[in-house]
Amino acid sequence: MTVQDILQWFENYPFLIIGYFVALFVISLLGLAVVNRRNFKSPITYLYSILVYAVAIPGLLALIITVYSFFFLRTNLLEINILAYFAPIIAMVIVLLIINKTVPMYLIPGFDKLSGLFVIIVITFIITYILQRMFFGVFFVGKIQYLLLFFLALLFILRFAWKKITK
């Protein structure tokens, strides 16, 4: 099964995407109505952590696929499926804004790791794109496997460097 097969599956069952993100949106709105800084204690903090990861992981993956399709594959963004590519990104932004209105993000366990992952992935994509545009080496001529392998290696190197810098 390829990533394209997964995207095609989501195109065939759009109500799964809509239902998933509507449920996360409703949960975040309920949290906005019920939760405040005074009652933000142990079980609620973990619920919010799960909510943040439940919306951020699909949103981040959709962002990566959209950026990859636009910059590397030069796909026309007018011809792609809105639900598979843009709905997770829009839902991520909306839900994270609602959660941030409820409580500050630094109070949510694990959010610092997630924001660090966002930064590292963006830096890795920028470096990979620049190297791919420069036709760096023989490896990147037509082989997506080598480009993805380089991306993962660069991601791990940046992660290691980030840990060294922040200590």
C-alpha positions as CSV (number, residue, x, y, z in Angstrom):
1,M,0.0,0.0,0.0
2,T,1.4,3.4,-1.0
3,V,0.6,6.9,0.2
4,Q,-1.3,7.5,-3.0
5,D,-3.5,4.4,-2.1
6,I,-4.2,5.8,1.3
7,L,-5.1,9.2,-0.2
8,Q,-7.3,7.4,-2.7
9,W,-9.0,5.5,0.1
10,F,-9.8,8.8,1.9
11,E,-11.2,10.2,-1.3
12,N,-13.5,7.2,-1.5
13,Y,-14.7,7.6,2.2
14,P,-14.8,11.4,2.8
15,F,-17.2,11.0,5.7
16,L,-14.4,9.4,7.8
17,I,-12.3,12.6,7.5
18,I,-15.3,14.9,8.1
19,G,-16.5,12.9,11.1
20,Y,-13.1,12.7,12.7
21,F,-12.3,16.4,12.5
22,V,-15.9,17.4,13.5
23,A,-15.6,15.2,16.6
24,L,-12.3,16.8,17.5
25,F,-13.8,20.3,16.8
26,V,-16.8,19.5,19.1
27,I,-14.5,18.2,21.8
28,S,-12.4,21.3,21.7
29,L,-15.5,23.5,21.8
30,L,-16.8,21.6,24.8
31,G,-13.4,22.1,26.4
32,L,-13.7,25.8,25.7
33,A,-17.1,25.9,27.5
34,V,-16.0,23.8,30.5
35,V,-12.3,24.0,31.1
36,N,-10.4,27.0,32.4
37,R,-7.0,27.5,34.0
38,R,-8.3,26.8,37.5
39,N,-9.7,23.4,36.8
40,F,-7.0,22.3,34.3
41,K,-5.7,19.4,36.3
42,S,-4.5,15.9,35.8
43,P,-7.2,14.0,33.8
44,I,-8.0,17.0,31.7
45,T,-4.4,17.8,30.9
46,Y,-4.0,14.3,29.4
47,L,-7.2,14.6,27.5
48,Y,-6.0,17.9,26.0
49,S,-2.6,16.3,25.2
50,I,-4.5,13.5,23.3
51,L,-6.6,16.1,21.5
52,V,-3.6,18.1,20.4
53,Y,-1.8,15.0,19.1
54,A,-5.0,13.7,17.5
55,V,-5.4,16.9,15.4
56,A,-1.7,17.8,14.9
57,I,-0.4,14.4,13.6
58,P,-2.9,14.2,10.7
59,G,-2.5,18.0,10.1
60,L,1.2,17.7,10.0
61,L,1.1,14.7,7.7
62,A,-1.3,16.5,5.4
63,L,1.0,19.6,5.4
64,I,4.0,17.5,4.5
65,I,2.1,15.8,1.7
66,T,0.8,19.1,0.4
67,V,4.1,20.8,0.5
68,Y,5.8,17.8,-1.1
69,S,3.2,17.6,-3.9
70,F,3.4,21.3,-4.6
71,F,7.2,21.8,-4.5
72,F,8.7,18.5,-5.4
73,L,6.0,16.9,-7.7
74,R,4.7,20.3,-9.0
75,T,1.2,19.1,-8.6
76,N,-1.5,21.6,-9.5
77,L,-3.2,22.3,-6.1
78,L,-6.5,23.1,-7.9
79,E,-6.7,19.4,-8.9
80,I,-6.2,17.7,-5.6
81,N,-8.8,16.5,-3.1
82,I,-9.7,19.2,-0.6
83,L,-10.6,16.8,2.2
84,A,-7.5,14.7,2.0
85,Y,-5.0,17.6,1.6
86,F,-6.5,20.7,3.2
87,A,-9.1,19.6,5.7
88,P,-6.6,18.2,8.2
89,I,-4.5,21.4,8.0
90,I,-7.5,23.7,8.4
91,A,-8.8,21.6,11.3
92,M,-5.4,21.5,13.0
93,V,-5.2,25.3,12.9
94,I,-8.8,25.8,14.1
95,V,-8.6,23.2,16.9
96,L,-5.2,24.4,18.1
97,L,-6.5,28.0,18.2
98,I,-9.5,26.9,20.2
99,I,-7.3,25.0,22.6
100,N,-5.0,28.0,23.0
101,K,-8.0,30.2,23.9
102,T,-8.9,27.7,26.6
103,V,-5.5,27.2,28.2
104,P,-2.0,28.2,27.2
105,M,-0.2,25.6,25.1
106,Y,2.8,25.3,27.5
107,L,0.5,23.8,30.1
108,I,-0.4,20.8,27.9
109,P,2.0,17.9,28.4
110,G,4.1,17.0,25.4
111,F,3.3,20.2,23.3
112,D,6.9,21.3,23.5
113,K,8.0,18.1,21.8
114,L,5.4,18.5,19.2
115,S,6.4,22.1,18.4
116,G,10.0,21.1,18.3
117,L,9.0,18.4,15.7
118,F,7.3,21.0,13.6
119,V,10.4,23.2,13.6
120,I,12.7,20.3,12.7
121,I,10.5,19.1,9.9
122,V,10.2,22.6,8.4
123,I,14.0,23.0,8.5
124,T,14.5,19.6,7.0
125,F,12.1,20.3,4.2
126,I,13.8,23.6,3.4
127,I,17.2,22.0,3.3
128,T,15.9,19.1,1.2
129,Y,14.2,21.4,-1.2
130,I,17.3,23.5,-1.7
131,L,19.5,20.5,-2.3
132,Q,17.0,19.0,-4.7
133,R,16.8,22.3,-6.6
134,M,20.6,22.4,-6.8
135,F,20.6,18.9,-8.3
136,F,23.0,17.9,-5.5
137,G,24.8,14.7,-6.6
138,V,23.6,11.9,-8.8
139,F,21.3,10.4,-6.2
140,F,18.4,12.7,-6.7
141,V,17.9,12.4,-10.5
142,G,14.5,10.7,-10.7
143,K,14.7,8.6,-7.6
144,I,12.2,9.6,-4.9
145,Q,13.5,6.8,-2.6
146,Y,16.9,8.4,-2.3
147,L,15.3,11.8,-1.7
148,L,13.1,10.4,1.1
149,L,16.1,8.6,2.6
150,F,18.1,11.8,2.6
151,F,15.1,13.6,4.2
152,L,15.0,11.0,7.0
153,A,18.7,11.1,7.6
154,L,18.7,14.9,7.6
155,L,15.7,14.8,10.1
156,F,17.6,12.6,12.5
157,I,20.8,14.7,12.2
158,L,18.8,17.9,12.9
159,R,17.0,16.2,15.8
160,F,20.4,15.2,17.3
161,A,21.7,18.7,16.8
162,W,18.6,20.3,18.3
163,K,19.1,18.2,21.4
164,K,22.7,19.2,21.7
165,I,21.8,22.9,21.2
166,T,19.0,23.0,23.8
167,K,20.9,21.2,26.5
